[in-house]
Amino acid sequence: MVWGAIIFVGVVVISPETVILVAFGMLPTISAFIIDRTPQKHAGTCVGGLNFCGLFSYILDLWAGGADVAAAMQIITDPYAILVIFSSAAFGWMLFMTIPPVVSTFLTVMSQRRVGLLRVTQKELIEEWGEAVAEIDGIARVRTAERK
């Protein structure tokens, strides 16, 4: 925490225009970290990564074109720049909202397929070896494949 504060103060002293641009441009990321109450903070990470991608080209423009506070304010007040920066954050939100349900559905389908294959294998084993294969500690298990 102390080292982070020392580095932050150093960056503010060396390049205040970059700090202004990053602080304004990363507002969606800050709000994502505040809104996300999970310990992993996946929303903040997803939104932050894409938000920074949208902001990075403007940081490079700031550094290449004579970095001063006026140039940072010109970027902040440019509607196109704000649209690009905040749209990239919105795309991060979109990914955060859509990818987990898609992956969950895919994993559910894969699991159901695996259960089906295991039931077929179980049925083949019982046909080949008899009901004793389906017993655990002498208690016969009712096969779920037969119930369905």
WONOR-V82340 format. One record per backbone hydrogen bond with DSSP energy under -0.5 kcal/mol. NH is the residue of the N-H (numbers start at 1). CO is the residue of the C=O. Records with the same first field share a line. If there is no record, write none. Layout:
NH->CO, CO
This chain:
5->1
6->2
7->3
8->4
9->5
10->6
11->7
12->8
13->9
14->10
15->11
19->15
20->16
21->17
22->18
23->19
24->20
25->21
26->22
27->24
30->26
31->27
32->28
33->29
34->30
35->31
36->32
37->35
41->38
45->41
46->42
47->43
48->44
49->45
50->46
51->47
52->48
53->49
54->50
55->51
56->52
57->53
58->55
59->55
60->56
61->57
62->58
63->59
64->60
65->61
66->63
68->66
72->68
73->69
74->70
75->71
76->72
77->73
78->75
79->77
82->78
83->79
84->80
85->81
86->82
87->83
88->84
89->85
90->86
91->87
92->88
93->89
94->90
95->91
96->92
97->93
98->94
99->95
102->98
103->99
104->100
105->101
106->102
107->103
108->104
109->105
110->106
111->107
112->108
113->109
114->110
115->111
116->112
117->113
118->114
119->115
120->116
121->117
122->118
123->119
124->120
125->121
126->122
127->123
128->124
129->125
130->126
133->130
134->131
135->132
136->139
139->136
140->138
141->134
143->141
147->143
148->144
